[in-house]
Amino acid sequence: MRKTASLWTIFVLVLFIGNESCAQAVLEIGGDVEKPLSLTMEELKTCSPQRYTTQSMDGDTVVYDVVRLIDVLALAGVPAGNQLKGKHVQKAVVVAAEDGYRAVFSLAELDPKSADGAILLAIGQQGKPLDKRVGPLRLIAPKDRLHSRWVWQVRSFFVVSPQL
């Protein structure tokens, strides 16, 4: 009886610890990339998060924890900076949301060195996870005044090259 109880305790501990250590992927990166990836929130947090303050469409001030999208895509081998030339300039990134919404950016406009500003990926709000209505990830395009490419519930990025 005592041996059975001890085995049961060990089983429950292994199950609990195993579930805690298995982080769930929140973002997929695929298409014309060097290495397709599935990233967890912890992995996204390694991309030098910063605070970004903006106005919501309602006029409220919102403070997001953000990473630059180009830095996230670099984890999958997407070129940026001085490598963003030649055949890479024609590439585009399709952002896909949970509800099927899609937005498209040229790869060049994601790079702050070639465009005026950077496209950001919100991974939290003032140190806390984003509200489930818009998260776990939200794309922010600061120069997009209509917020039509501020994508809620981002699930994946797909890099495409046009076939002309």
One Martini backbone bead per residue (centre of mass of N, CA, C, O) as a GRO file, in nm:
protein
  164
    1MET     BB    1   0.060   0.062  -0.023
    2ARG     BB    2   0.302   0.254   0.015
    3LYS     BB    3   0.421   0.202  -0.269
    4THR     BB    4   0.175   0.305  -0.429
    5ALA     BB    5   0.176   0.594  -0.316
    6SER     BB    6   0.461   0.665  -0.414
    7LEU     BB    7   0.411   0.618  -0.715
    8TRP     BB    8   0.181   0.820  -0.741
    9THR     BB    9   0.343   1.070  -0.657
   10ILE     BB   10   0.552   1.052  -0.883
   11PHE     BB   11   0.354   1.069  -1.120
   12VAL     BB   12   0.238   1.348  -1.052
   13LEU     BB   13   0.505   1.503  -1.057
   14VAL     BB   14   0.586   1.437  -1.348
   15LEU     BB   15   0.334   1.554  -1.478
   16PHE     BB   16   0.362   1.842  -1.368
   17ILE     BB   17   0.654   1.906  -1.459
   18GLY     BB   18   0.615   1.840  -1.758
   19ASN     BB   19   0.400   2.062  -1.812
   20GLU     BB   20   0.575   2.307  -1.722
   21SER     BB   21   0.823   2.251  -1.934
   22CYS     BB   22   0.607   2.255  -2.170
   23ALA     BB   23   0.608   2.477  -2.392
   24GLN     BB   24   0.399   2.673  -2.585
   25ALA     BB   25   0.335   2.751  -2.890
   26VAL     BB   26   0.260   3.091  -3.045
   27LEU     BB   27   0.459   3.070  -3.309
   28GLU     BB   28   0.484   3.073  -3.665
   29ILE     BB   29   0.753   3.011  -3.909
   30GLY     BB   30   0.745   3.038  -4.271
   31GLY     BB   31   0.855   2.940  -4.582
   32ASP     BB   32   1.105   3.161  -4.706
   33VAL     BB   33   1.318   3.004  -4.501
   34GLU     BB   34   1.578   2.855  -4.344
   35LYS     BB   35   1.404   2.807  -4.054
   36PRO     BB   36   1.153   2.676  -3.935
   37LEU     BB   37   0.923   2.787  -3.666
   38SER     BB   38   0.852   2.738  -3.311
   39LEU     BB   39   0.738   2.967  -3.068
   40THR     BB   40   0.771   3.087  -2.760
   41MET     BB   41   0.740   3.323  -2.527
   42GLU     BB   42   1.026   3.291  -2.413
   43GLU     BB   43   1.171   3.326  -2.687
   44LEU     BB   44   1.060   3.612  -2.747
   45LYS     BB   45   1.195   3.745  -2.486
   46THR     BB   46   1.497   3.735  -2.628
   47CYS     BB   47   1.424   4.006  -2.826
   48SER     BB   48   1.437   4.271  -2.672
   49PRO     BB   49   1.234   4.410  -2.490
   50GLN     BB   50   0.998   4.681  -2.503
   51ARG     BB   51   0.847   4.989  -2.471
   52TYR     BB   52   0.513   5.091  -2.601
   53THR     BB   53   0.346   5.392  -2.673
   54THR     BB   54  -0.011   5.438  -2.735
   55GLN     BB   55  -0.307   5.471  -2.923
   56SER     BB   56  -0.609   5.391  -2.935
   57MET     BB   57  -0.900   5.409  -3.113
   58ASP     BB   58  -1.031   5.543  -2.837
   59GLY     BB   59  -0.771   5.716  -2.699
   60ASP     BB   60  -0.609   5.534  -2.532
   61THR     BB   61  -0.350   5.453  -2.330
   62VAL     BB   62  -0.087   5.223  -2.435
   63VAL     BB   63   0.130   4.961  -2.295
   64TYR     BB   64   0.378   4.776  -2.453
   65ASP     BB   65   0.537   4.472  -2.508
   66VAL     BB   66   0.813   4.463  -2.737
   67VAL     BB   67   0.919   4.344  -3.059
   68ARG     BB   68   1.091   4.313  -3.334
   69LEU     BB   69   1.007   4.153  -3.614
   70ILE     BB   70   1.289   4.121  -3.747
   71ASP     BB   71   1.407   3.962  -3.501
   72VAL     BB   72   1.218   3.720  -3.519
   73LEU     BB   73   1.280   3.642  -3.819
   74ALA     BB   74   1.589   3.593  -3.773
   75LEU     BB   75   1.552   3.313  -3.633
   76ALA     BB   76   1.473   3.202  -3.943
   77GLY     BB   77   1.675   3.361  -4.154
   78VAL     BB   78   1.588   3.643  -4.213
   79PRO     BB   79   1.675   3.908  -4.380
   80ALA     BB   80   1.877   4.200  -4.284
   81GLY     BB   81   1.990   4.485  -4.363
   82ASN     BB   82   2.263   4.417  -4.558
   83GLN     BB   83   2.102   4.147  -4.668
   84LEU     BB   84   1.876   4.343  -4.789
   85LYS     BB   85   1.895   4.221  -5.111
   86GLY     BB   86   1.788   4.165  -5.405
   87LYS     BB   87   1.578   3.895  -5.381
   88HIS     BB   88   1.475   3.992  -5.089
   89VAL     BB   89   1.308   4.257  -5.162
   90GLN     BB   90   1.051   4.087  -5.289
   91LYS     BB   91   0.956   4.005  -5.027
   92ALA     BB   92   0.695   3.870  -4.813
   93VAL     BB   93   0.467   3.909  -4.528
   94VAL     BB   94   0.239   3.694  -4.375
   95VAL     BB   95  -0.022   3.763  -4.154
   96ALA     BB   96  -0.175   3.546  -3.911
   97ALA     BB   97  -0.482   3.485  -3.766
   98GLU     BB   98  -0.706   3.305  -3.588
   99ASP     BB   99  -0.966   3.428  -3.772
  100GLY     BB  100  -0.808   3.476  -4.075
  101TYR     BB  101  -0.663   3.718  -4.075
  102ARG     BB  102  -0.480   3.936  -4.306
  103ALA     BB  103  -0.141   4.055  -4.367
  104VAL     BB  104   0.090   4.270  -4.557
  105PHE     BB  105   0.451   4.278  -4.598
  106SER     BB  106   0.731   4.398  -4.676
  107LEU     BB  107   1.044   4.327  -4.590
  108ALA     BB  108   1.159   4.619  -4.608
  109GLU     BB  109   0.941   4.753  -4.402
  110LEU     BB  110   1.059   4.596  -4.141
  111ASP     BB  111   1.318   4.758  -4.172
  112PRO     BB  112   1.454   5.033  -4.009
  113LYS     BB  113   1.683   5.095  -4.229
  114SER     BB  114   1.459   5.116  -4.485
  115ALA     BB  115   1.252   5.232  -4.289
  116ASP     BB  116   1.012   5.425  -4.106
  117GLY     BB  117   1.062   5.217  -3.886
  118ALA     BB  118   0.891   4.963  -3.698
  119ILE     BB  119   0.771   4.649  -3.660
  120LEU     BB  120   0.561   4.514  -3.406
  121LEU     BB  121   0.555   4.276  -3.124
  122ALA     BB  122   0.322   4.198  -2.899
  123ILE     BB  123   0.377   4.020  -2.565
  124GLY     BB  124   0.253   4.260  -2.389
  125GLN     BB  125   0.130   4.446  -2.080
  126GLN     BB  126   0.304   4.563  -1.842
  127GLY     BB  127   0.414   4.247  -1.780
  128LYS     BB  128   0.160   4.127  -1.914
  129PRO     BB  129  -0.058   3.964  -2.064
  130LEU     BB  130  -0.259   3.968  -2.305
  131ASP     BB  131  -0.554   3.992  -2.394
  132LYS     BB  132  -0.746   3.744  -2.538
  133ARG     BB  133  -0.873   3.927  -2.762
  134VAL     BB  134  -0.554   4.003  -2.878
  135GLY     BB  135  -0.413   3.744  -2.796
  136PRO     BB  136  -0.084   3.685  -2.733
  137LEU     BB  137  -0.053   3.847  -3.009
  138ARG     BB  138   0.053   4.173  -3.155
  139LEU     BB  139   0.044   4.380  -3.423
  140ILE     BB  140   0.250   4.678  -3.491
  141ALA     BB  141   0.187   4.972  -3.704
  142PRO     BB  142   0.273   5.289  -3.646
  143LYS     BB  143   0.212   5.413  -3.955
  144ASP     BB  144  -0.080   5.287  -3.930
  145ARG     BB  145  -0.350   5.485  -3.882
  146LEU     BB  146  -0.597   5.262  -3.922
  147HIS     BB  147  -0.508   4.970  -3.813
  148SER     BB  148  -0.526   4.738  -4.046
  149ARG     BB  149  -0.224   4.603  -3.943
  150TRP     BB  150  -0.334   4.544  -3.647
  151VAL     BB  151  -0.291   4.235  -3.536
  152TRP     BB  152  -0.474   3.997  -3.390
  153GLN     BB  153  -0.393   3.695  -3.291
  154VAL     BB  154  -0.117   3.596  -3.364
  155ARG     BB  155   0.025   3.287  -3.533
  156SER     BB  156   0.170   3.382  -3.818
  157PHE     BB  157   0.451   3.363  -4.050
  158PHE     BB  158   0.482   3.415  -4.414
  159VAL     BB  159   0.724   3.375  -4.655
  160VAL     BB  160   0.733   3.536  -4.981
  161SER     BB  161   0.781   3.476  -5.335
  162PRO     BB  162   0.752   3.591  -5.632
  163GLN     BB  163   0.604   3.466  -5.941
  164LEU     BB  164   0.699   3.594  -6.271
   0.00000   0.00000   0.00000
